[in-house]
Amino acid sequence: MEHIISIILNSIIVLVMLIVIVSLFRRDGKWAWKNILMPLRYFTFLSNVLCALAALLMIFFPEVYPIWLIKYAGTAAVTVTMVTVLVFLGPTIGYKRVLEGRDFWLHVVNPVLAIVSFAVFERRELSVVNALWGMLPVILYGVLYAYMVLFAPEGKKWEDVYGFNKGGRWYVAVILMLAGTAVICAAFWTLFFFLGK
């Protein structure tokens, strides 16, 4: 029964992401792939793509541990997305702006589905070392974001959409994001350690 529920939840995650992708890149009955670079700037989009790909793999290869670790990394990433939106972006730019339309699905629905599917119906042994895999998406995106916002040539720089470099204090954002992600990874490890498989 747990396997069936896992398949259902993972299928919903994949379906939601497919609908979002169609809504982003389909205009007036035509594919507008020229818009593809814009969503790639956002951790929300990238983390949800990773989570959806991992969910798809979990549907077909639920017993393969490396795929389970990818699902873990994707789940940790969308959890970071949800927590960042609810704790940081919501209060600073307004909850209406970050929780309406497709953002609600990417910021809340898919993260919750990923957490429930992974932590309840796909639970396995998670070592301390493997728990660190959950840090990887944030680290990789952080390096990319820092380069594009701070060091990229003029004309190619990204707007600091998350406000992480407000007042030139990017280092504070780095510490907070890494610490927050570490707490999320520790929470998953603790949950799995005490509840077991």
Salt bridges, closest charged atoms under 4 A:
GLU100 OE1 - LYS96 NZ 2.97
GLU122 OE1 - LYS71 NZ 2.85
GLU154 OE2 - LYS157 NZ 3.50
